[in-house]
Amino acid sequence: MLQTIDLDGVEFKGYAFQIEMKFTAYKLGFIIKEVPIIFVNRVLGTSKMNTSIFGEAFFGVIKLKMRSIFGRFNRKDN
């Protein structure tokens, strides 16, 4: 799958990157499967989640949907 997606065209950073990759894989016809993982509670430090990251994820989903309606998702040229 990673060889098919144009990784240079990935726009989002941080958490939204995961959303964009899954959506792009889905639009290119790949089957998405859930693989459960266990997150361990944070012991040190603080969360990096902020308004900017939340905004990118929220508005990024809208942008991806608009691109899927008006544009095309193309496989990477080899």
Backbone as XML, in Angstrom:
<?xml version="1.0"?>
<chain id="A" units="angstrom">
  <residue number="1" name="MET">
    <atom name="N" x="0.819" y="-1.179" z="0.000"/>
    <atom name="CA" x="0.000" y="0.000" z="0.000"/>
    <atom name="C" x="0.868" y="1.249" z="0.000"/>
  </residue>
  <residue number="2" name="LEU">
    <atom name="N" x="1.914" y="1.280" z="0.800"/>
    <atom name="CA" x="2.771" y="2.460" z="0.875"/>
    <atom name="C" x="3.500" y="2.736" z="-0.436"/>
  </residue>
  <residue number="3" name="GLN">
    <atom name="N" x="3.744" y="1.694" z="-1.226"/>
    <atom name="CA" x="4.395" y="1.894" z="-2.518"/>
    <atom name="C" x="3.415" y="2.473" z="-3.544"/>
  </residue>
  <residue number="4" name="THR">
    <atom name="N" x="2.130" y="2.386" z="-3.260"/>
    <atom name="CA" x="1.099" y="2.857" z="-4.178"/>
    <atom name="C" x="0.741" y="4.318" z="-3.937"/>
  </residue>
  <residue number="5" name="ILE">
    <atom name="N" x="0.800" y="4.762" z="-2.692"/>
    <atom name="CA" x="0.411" y="6.130" z="-2.339"/>
    <atom name="C" x="1.580" y="7.065" z="-2.592"/>
  </residue>
  <residue number="6" name="ASP">
    <atom name="N" x="1.287" y="8.225" z="-3.186"/>
    <atom name="CA" x="2.297" y="9.256" z="-3.401"/>
    <atom name="C" x="2.582" y="9.935" z="-2.059"/>
  </residue>
  <residue number="7" name="LEU">
    <atom name="N" x="3.599" y="9.475" z="-1.356"/>
    <atom name="CA" x="3.886" y="9.988" z="-0.018"/>
    <atom name="C" x="4.320" y="11.445" z="-0.041"/>
  </residue>
  <residue number="8" name="ASP">
    <atom name="N" x="4.861" y="11.916" z="-1.163"/>
    <atom name="CA" x="5.232" y="13.324" z="-1.271"/>
    <atom name="C" x="3.996" y="14.215" z="-1.321"/>
  </residue>
  <residue number="9" name="GLY">
    <atom name="N" x="2.857" y="13.635" z="-1.660"/>
    <atom name="CA" x="1.617" y="14.392" z="-1.742"/>
    <atom name="C" x="0.840" y="14.426" z="-0.440"/>
  </residue>
  <residue number="10" name="VAL">
    <atom name="N" x="1.318" y="13.745" z="0.599"/>
    <atom name="CA" x="0.629" y="13.738" z="1.893"/>
    <atom name="C" x="0.729" y="15.136" z="2.496"/>
  </residue>
  <residue number="11" name="GLU">
    <atom name="N" x="-0.413" y="15.720" z="2.842"/>
    <atom name="CA" x="-0.453" y="17.102" z="3.322"/>
    <atom name="C" x="-0.411" y="17.239" z="4.839"/>
  </residue>
  <residue number="12" name="PHE">
    <atom name="N" x="-1.034" y="16.297" z="5.540"/>
    <atom name="CA" x="-1.243" y="16.485" z="6.968"/>
    <atom name="C" x="-0.054" y="16.003" z="7.794"/>
  </residue>
  <residue number="13" name="LYS">
    <atom name="N" x="0.085" y="16.595" z="8.959"/>
    <atom name="CA" x="1.137" y="16.232" z="9.897"/>
    <atom name="C" x="0.467" y="15.725" z="11.178"/>
  </residue>
  <residue number="14" name="GLY">
    <atom name="N" x="1.216" y="15.122" z="12.039"/>
    <atom name="CA" x="0.674" y="14.717" z="13.332"/>
    <atom name="C" x="-0.460" y="13.713" z="13.214"/>
  </residue>
  <residue number="15" name="TYR">
    <atom name="N" x="-1.463" y="13.879" z="14.078"/>
    <atom name="CA" x="-2.566" y="12.928" z="14.153"/>
    <atom name="C" x="-3.366" y="12.859" z="12.846"/>
  </residue>
  <residue number="16" name="ALA">
    <atom name="N" x="-3.512" y="13.973" z="12.159"/>
    <atom name="CA" x="-4.294" y="14.009" z="10.926"/>
    <atom name="C" x="-3.639" y="13.175" z="9.826"/>
  </residue>
  <residue number="17" name="PHE">
    <atom name="N" x="-2.341" y="12.950" z="9.927"/>
    <atom name="CA" x="-1.624" y="12.110" z="8.966"/>
    <atom name="C" x="-2.268" y="10.724" z="8.897"/>
  </residue>
  <residue number="18" name="GLN">
    <atom name="N" x="-2.622" y="10.175" z="10.049"/>
    <atom name="CA" x="-3.241" y="8.852" z="10.105"/>
    <atom name="C" x="-4.589" y="8.848" z="9.374"/>
  </residue>
  <residue number="19" name="ILE">
    <atom name="N" x="-5.353" y="9.904" z="9.552"/>
    <atom name="CA" x="-6.654" y="10.014" z="8.898"/>
    <atom name="C" x="-6.472" y="10.065" z="7.387"/>
  </residue>
  <residue number="20" name="GLU">
    <atom name="N" x="-5.531" y="10.903" z="6.929"/>
    <atom name="CA" x="-5.302" y="11.047" z="5.495"/>
    <atom name="C" x="-4.828" y="9.739" z="4.870"/>
  </residue>
  <residue number="21" name="MET">
    <atom name="N" x="-3.938" y="9.034" z="5.536"/>
    <atom name="CA" x="-3.412" y="7.778" z="4.993"/>
    <atom name="C" x="-4.515" y="6.723" z="4.884"/>
  </residue>
  <residue number="22" name="LYS">
    <atom name="N" x="-5.337" y="6.597" z="5.911"/>
    <atom name="CA" x="-6.424" y="5.609" z="5.867"/>
    <atom name="C" x="-7.448" y="5.961" z="4.796"/>
  </residue>
  <residue number="23" name="PHE">
    <atom name="N" x="-7.812" y="7.221" z="4.704"/>
    <atom name="CA" x="-8.804" y="7.642" z="3.719"/>
    <atom name="C" x="-8.273" y="7.436" z="2.304"/>
  </residue>
  <residue number="24" name="THR">
    <atom name="N" x="-7.022" y="7.803" z="2.068"/>
    <atom name="CA" x="-6.415" y="7.634" z="0.747"/>
    <atom name="C" x="-6.342" y="6.159" z="0.380"/>
  </residue>
  <residue number="25" name="ALA">
    <atom name="N" x="-5.935" y="5.318" z="1.320"/>
    <atom name="CA" x="-5.870" y="3.876" z="1.057"/>
    <atom name="C" x="-7.251" y="3.338" z="0.701"/>
  </residue>
  <residue number="26" name="TYR">
    <atom name="N" x="-8.264" y="3.775" z="1.424"/>
    <atom name="CA" x="-9.636" y="3.353" z="1.146"/>
    <atom name="C" x="-10.071" y="3.790" z="-0.256"/>
  </residue>
  <residue number="27" name="LYS">
    <atom name="N" x="-9.806" y="5.059" z="-0.613"/>
    <atom name="CA" x="-10.210" y="5.578" z="-1.916"/>
    <atom name="C" x="-9.465" y="4.894" z="-3.054"/>
  </residue>
  <residue number="28" name="LEU">
    <atom name="N" x="-8.274" y="4.361" z="-2.790"/>
    <atom name="CA" x="-7.510" y="3.642" z="-3.815"/>
    <atom name="C" x="-7.903" y="2.175" z="-3.896"/>
  </residue>
  <residue number="29" name="GLY">
    <atom name="N" x="-8.887" y="1.773" z="-3.068"/>
    <atom name="CA" x="-9.414" y="0.422" z="-3.169"/>
    <atom name="C" x="-8.826" y="-0.594" z="-2.210"/>
  </residue>
  <residue number="30" name="PHE">
    <atom name="N" x="-7.991" y="-0.164" z="-1.287"/>
    <atom name="CA" x="-7.436" y="-1.097" z="-0.310"/>
    <atom name="C" x="-8.474" y="-1.409" z="0.761"/>
  </residue>
  <residue number="31" name="ILE">
    <atom name="N" x="-8.375" y="-2.574" z="1.335"/>
    <atom name="CA" x="-9.261" y="-2.979" z="2.422"/>
    <atom name="C" x="-8.604" y="-2.585" z="3.736"/>
  </residue>
  <residue number="32" name="ILE">
    <atom name="N" x="-9.366" y="-1.897" z="4.586"/>
    <atom name="CA" x="-8.859" y="-1.432" z="5.873"/>
    <atom name="C" x="-9.269" y="-2.436" z="6.943"/>
  </residue>
  <residue number="33" name="LYS">
    <atom name="N" x="-8.306" y="-2.885" z="7.715"/>
    <atom name="CA" x="-8.593" y="-3.800" z="8.821"/>
    <atom name="C" x="-8.082" y="-3.190" z="10.117"/>
  </residue>
  <residue number="34" name="GLU">
    <atom name="N" x="-8.826" y="-3.415" z="11.176"/>
    <atom name="CA" x="-8.441" y="-2.904" z="12.479"/>
    <atom name="C" x="-7.537" y="-3.913" z="13.181"/>
  </residue>
  <residue number="35" name="VAL">
    <atom name="N" x="-6.440" y="-3.405" z="13.712"/>
    <atom name="CA" x="-5.529" y="-4.230" z="14.503"/>
    <atom name="C" x="-5.462" y="-3.589" z="15.885"/>
  </residue>
  <residue number="36" name="PRO">
    <atom name="N" x="-6.025" y="-4.242" z="16.894"/>
    <atom name="CA" x="-6.063" y="-3.633" z="18.219"/>
    <atom name="C" x="-4.664" y="-3.481" z="18.814"/>
  </residue>
  <residue number="37" name="ILE">
    <atom name="N" x="-4.457" y="-2.355" z="19.486"/>
    <atom name="CA" x="-3.214" y="-2.132" z="20.236"/>
    <atom name="C" x="-3.585" y="-1.630" z="21.619"/>
  </residue>
  <residue number="38" name="ILE">
    <atom name="N" x="-2.659" y="-1.720" z="22.521"/>
    <atom name="CA" x="-2.898" y="-1.256" z="23.891"/>
    <atom name="C" x="-2.015" y="-0.042" z="24.139"/>
  </residue>
  <residue number="39" name="PHE">
    <atom name="N" x="-2.647" y="1.076" z="24.485"/>
    <atom name="CA" x="-1.898" y="2.273" z="24.852"/>
    <atom name="C" x="-1.632" y="2.249" z="26.352"/>
  </residue>
  <residue number="40" name="VAL">
    <atom name="N" x="-0.424" y="2.570" z="26.706"/>
    <atom name="CA" x="-0.056" y="2.651" z="28.118"/>
    <atom name="C" x="-0.238" y="4.096" z="28.562"/>
  </residue>
  <residue number="41" name="ASN">
    <atom name="N" x="-0.805" y="4.288" z="29.745"/>
    <atom name="CA" x="-1.009" y="5.642" z="30.255"/>
    <atom name="C" x="0.313" y="6.382" z="30.376"/>
  </residue>
  <residue number="42" name="ARG">
    <atom name="N" x="0.275" y="7.669" z="30.057"/>
    <atom name="CA" x="1.455" y="8.522" z="30.132"/>
    <atom name="C" x="1.950" y="8.606" z="31.575"/>
  </residue>
  <residue number="43" name="VAL">
    <atom name="N" x="3.264" y="8.454" z="31.741"/>
    <atom name="CA" x="3.866" y="8.559" z="33.066"/>
    <atom name="C" x="4.541" y="9.915" z="33.230"/>
  </residue>
  <residue number="44" name="LEU">
    <atom name="N" x="5.219" y="10.376" z="32.200"/>
    <atom name="CA" x="5.914" y="11.660" z="32.232"/>
    <atom name="C" x="5.471" y="12.532" z="31.061"/>
  </residue>
  <residue number="45" name="GLY">
    <atom name="N" x="5.697" y="13.825" z="31.190"/>
    <atom name="CA" x="5.432" y="14.740" z="30.091"/>
    <atom name="C" x="3.975" y="15.143" z="29.989"/>
  </residue>
  <residue number="46" name="THR">
    <atom name="N" x="3.694" y="15.905" z="28.938"/>
    <atom name="CA" x="2.332" y="16.382" z="28.716"/>
    <atom name="C" x="1.918" y="16.091" z="27.277"/>
  </residue>
  <residue number="47" name="SER">
    <atom name="N" x="0.648" y="16.137" z="27.050"/>
    <atom name="CA" x="0.109" y="15.875" z="25.727"/>
    <atom name="C" x="0.530" y="16.962" z="24.741"/>
  </residue>
  <residue number="48" name="LYS">
    <atom name="N" x="0.750" y="16.563" z="23.503"/>
    <atom name="CA" x="1.072" y="17.527" z="22.447"/>
    <atom name="C" x="-0.195" y="18.009" z="21.742"/>
  </residue>
  <residue number="49" name="MET">
    <atom name="N" x="-1.345" y="17.476" z="22.127"/>
    <atom name="CA" x="-2.611" y="17.866" z="21.508"/>
    <atom name="C" x="-2.890" y="19.337" z="21.804"/>
  </residue>
  <residue number="50" name="ASN">
    <atom name="N" x="-3.160" y="20.104" z="20.762"/>
    <atom name="CA" x="-3.495" y="21.514" z="20.945"/>
    <atom name="C" x="-4.552" y="21.905" z="19.919"/>
  </residue>
  <residue number="51" name="THR">
    <atom name="N" x="-4.947" y="23.164" z="19.920"/>
    <atom name="CA" x="-5.999" y="23.623" z="19.027"/>
    <atom name="C" x="-5.607" y="23.475" z="17.561"/>
  </residue>
  <residue number="52" name="SER">
    <atom name="N" x="-4.357" y="23.718" z="17.261"/>
    <atom name="CA" x="-3.886" y="23.607" z="15.885"/>
    <atom name="C" x="-4.005" y="22.174" z="15.373"/>
  </residue>
  <residue number="53" name="ILE">
    <atom name="N" x="-3.593" y="21.218" z="16.182"/>
    <atom name="CA" x="-3.656" y="19.807" z="15.803"/>
    <atom name="C" x="-5.118" y="19.378" z="15.658"/>
  </residue>
  <residue number="54" name="PHE">
    <atom name="N" x="-5.956" y="19.804" z="16.593"/>
    <atom name="CA" x="-7.380" y="19.478" z="16.521"/>
    <atom name="C" x="-7.996" y="20.072" z="15.255"/>
  </residue>
  <residue number="55" name="GLY">
    <atom name="N" x="-7.667" y="21.332" z="14.956"/>
    <atom name="CA" x="-8.196" y="22.000" z="13.774"/>
    <atom name="C" x="-7.779" y="21.311" z="12.487"/>
  </residue>
  <residue number="56" name="GLU">
    <atom name="N" x="-6.504" y="20.888" z="12.424"/>
    <atom name="CA" x="-6.034" y="20.192" z="11.229"/>
    <atom name="C" x="-6.811" y="18.894" z="11.025"/>
  </residue>
  <residue number="57" name="ALA">
    <atom name="N" x="-7.034" y="18.161" z="12.093"/>
    <atom name="CA" x="-7.771" y="16.902" z="11.983"/>
    <atom name="C" x="-9.233" y="17.159" z="11.603"/>
  </residue>
  <residue number="58" name="PHE">
    <atom name="N" x="-9.875" y="18.117" z="12.254"/>
    <atom name="CA" x="-11.293" y="18.394" z="12.011"/>
    <atom name="C" x="-11.515" y="18.908" z="10.583"/>
  </residue>
  <residue number="59" name="PHE">
    <atom name="N" x="-10.799" y="19.966" z="10.229"/>
    <atom name="CA" x="-10.984" y="20.546" z="8.894"/>
    <atom name="C" x="-10.350" y="19.674" z="7.816"/>
  </residue>
  <residue number="60" name="GLY">
    <atom name="N" x="-9.361" y="18.881" z="8.197"/>
    <atom name="CA" x="-8.730" y="17.974" z="7.249"/>
    <atom name="C" x="-9.697" y="16.918" z="6.743"/>
  </residue>
  <residue number="61" name="VAL">
    <atom name="N" x="-10.555" y="16.427" z="7.620"/>
    <atom name="CA" x="-11.558" y="15.435" z="7.215"/>
    <atom name="C" x="-12.507" y="16.050" z="6.185"/>
  </residue>
  <residue number="62" name="ILE">
    <atom name="N" x="-12.910" y="17.290" z="6.414"/>
    <atom name="CA" x="-13.784" y="17.980" z="5.464"/>
    <atom name="C" x="-13.052" y="18.166" z="4.135"/>
  </residue>
  <residue number="63" name="LYS">
    <atom name="N" x="-11.789" y="18.549" z="4.200"/>
    <atom name="CA" x="-10.997" y="18.756" z="2.981"/>
    <atom name="C" x="-10.844" y="17.446" z="2.199"/>
  </residue>
  <residue number="64" name="LEU">
    <atom name="N" x="-10.588" y="16.352" z="2.899"/>
    <atom name="CA" x="-10.463" y="15.056" z="2.232"/>
    <atom name="C" x="-11.764" y="14.666" z="1.541"/>
  </residue>
  <residue number="65" name="LYS">
    <atom name="N" x="-12.882" y="14.896" z="2.213"/>
    <atom name="CA" x="-14.179" y="14.554" z="1.622"/>
    <atom name="C" x="-14.447" y="15.402" z="0.388"/>
  </residue>
  <residue number="66" name="MET">
    <atom name="N" x="-14.138" y="16.686" z="0.451"/>
    <atom name="CA" x="-14.340" y="17.564" z="-0.702"/>
    <atom name="C" x="-13.446" y="17.115" z="-1.860"/>
  </residue>
  <residue number="67" name="ARG">
    <atom name="N" x="-12.208" y="16.740" z="-1.562"/>
    <atom name="CA" x="-11.309" y="16.265" z="-2.611"/>
    <atom name="C" x="-11.848" y="14.981" z="-3.230"/>
  </residue>
  <residue number="68" name="SER">
    <atom name="N" x="-12.470" y="14.137" z="-2.413"/>
    <atom name="CA" x="-12.992" y="12.878" z="-2.943"/>
    <atom name="C" x="-14.226" y="13.113" z="-3.815"/>
  </residue>
  <residue number="69" name="ILE">
    <atom name="N" x="-14.955" y="14.190" z="-3.558"/>
    <atom name="CA" x="-16.133" y="14.504" z="-4.362"/>
    <atom name="C" x="-15.718" y="15.165" z="-5.684"/>
  </residue>
  <residue number="70" name="PHE">
    <atom name="N" x="-14.814" y="16.135" z="-5.601"/>
    <atom name="CA" x="-14.474" y="16.944" z="-6.778"/>
    <atom name="C" x="-13.165" y="16.553" z="-7.458"/>
  </residue>
  <residue number="71" name="GLY">
    <atom name="N" x="-12.380" y="15.725" z="-6.813"/>
    <atom name="CA" x="-11.102" y="15.358" z="-7.389"/>
    <atom name="C" x="-10.971" y="13.860" z="-7.537"/>
  </residue>
  <residue number="72" name="ARG">
    <atom name="N" x="-9.759" y="13.440" z="-7.756"/>
    <atom name="CA" x="-9.489" y="12.007" z="-7.895"/>
    <atom name="C" x="-8.330" y="11.626" z="-7.002"/>
  </residue>
  <residue number="73" name="PHE">
    <atom name="N" x="-8.343" y="10.393" z="-6.580"/>
    <atom name="CA" x="-7.228" y="9.842" z="-5.831"/>
    <atom name="C" x="-6.479" y="8.934" z="-6.802"/>
  </residue>
  <residue number="74" name="ASN">
    <atom name="N" x="-5.273" y="9.300" z="-7.130"/>
    <atom name="CA" x="-4.496" y="8.545" z="-8.113"/>
    <atom name="C" x="-3.387" y="7.759" z="-7.442"/>
  </residue>
  <residue number="75" name="ARG">
    <atom name="N" x="-3.101" y="6.616" z="-8.026"/>
    <atom name="CA" x="-1.975" y="5.821" z="-7.571"/>
    <atom name="C" x="-0.687" y="6.494" z="-8.025"/>
  </residue>
  <residue number="76" name="LYS">
    <atom name="N" x="0.379" y="6.283" z="-7.261"/>
    <atom name="CA" x="1.672" y="6.867" z="-7.581"/>
    <atom name="C" x="2.196" y="6.289" z="-8.879"/>
  </residue>
  <residue number="77" name="ASP">
    <atom name="N" x="2.752" y="7.139" z="-9.722"/>
    <atom name="CA" x="3.386" y="6.677" z="-10.954"/>
    <atom name="C" x="4.731" y="6.080" z="-10.607"/>
  </residue>
  <residue number="78" name="ASN">
    <atom name="N" x="4.982" y="4.874" z="-11.095"/>
    <atom name="CA" x="6.265" y="4.226" z="-10.792"/>
    <atom name="C" x="7.271" y="4.505" z="-11.850"/>
  </residue>
</chain>
